[in-house]
């Protein structure tokens, strides 16, 4: 599962990230933070022997199978998955009982989930995207700004996207200066005003 680390004040907002860039994950695609977490999505078949191509959402793509049994979003189908290789940034995997291309192709679009409780704890200022997506965003004086709708990291450091009820979204550097308070239990994140607007 993608994680994001909030940078301390001593780090510039646009300095190089600590880890590799993660694909954007949005509140629309994130599962409930209290139930399951999506670790990847089957995007198609590979070859004729039942191998599937999986877009992994884990920081290390091979960790797709590191947190226990995988299931679909509803939890009704369980999958025994073995990583067999990689191709063009995707994970190649064998799923028990899937032995031909047609069966593998029928799984296209299936999200692979694990229980939220199966994920290891985060450290320090590190957060799972799934725990932050959907939080209400507010200014330091308590004014509602919208909700956390996505995270982006294209190499210049992580940014949190805030979507207001109306109008375009805003990108805010995910640093301690710009995001001084994160209260997951209360479901809120405080966004500080830029210095030139303060």
Secondary structure as UniProt FT lines:
FT   STRAND          3..5
FT   TURN            9..10
FT   TURN            13..14
FT   STRAND          25..26
FT   TURN            27..29
FT   TURN            33..34
FT   STRAND          36..46
FT   TURN            47..50
FT   STRAND          51..56
FT   HELIX           61..65
FT   TURN            66..67
FT   STRAND          70..71
FT   TURN            73..74
FT   STRAND          78..79
FT   STRAND          81..87
FT   TURN            88..89
FT   STRAND          90..95
FT   TURN            96..97
FT   HELIX           101..105
FT   TURN            106..109
FT   STRAND          111..115
FT   HELIX           116..118
FT   TURN            124..125
FT   STRAND          126..128
FT   HELIX           129..132
FT   TURN            133..134
FT   STRAND          136..139
FT   TURN            140..141
FT   STRAND          144..152
FT   STRAND          159..163
FT   STRAND          170..173
FT   TURN            176..178
FT   STRAND          181..183
FT   TURN            184..187
FT   STRAND          188..191
FT   HELIX           195..197
//
